[in-house]
Amino acid sequence: MLLTLLERLALRRKRQGSSGLWTAVAFAAFLLRQYRKRSERDTVSLREVLRPGESLVISHTTQPHG
């Protein structure tokens, strides 16, 4: 939410002939919001209750789609 407000403020402040600082701030806020959206979408969550003596092995391998 704060990034959205910062981006809107920067877009209002930038004007023709003014410093490129506000344009840079708006662009950086936009990129950061997009990065956060993408990283939230790529997150995988798994919850498993283990009993005493059980273990869980996690491997990061790719499987061919086919």
Summary of the structure (lengths in Angstrom):
residues: 66
radius of gyration: 21.5
end to end distance: 40.9
largest distance: 68.6
contacts: 97
relative contact order: 0.11
helix: 50%
strand: 0%
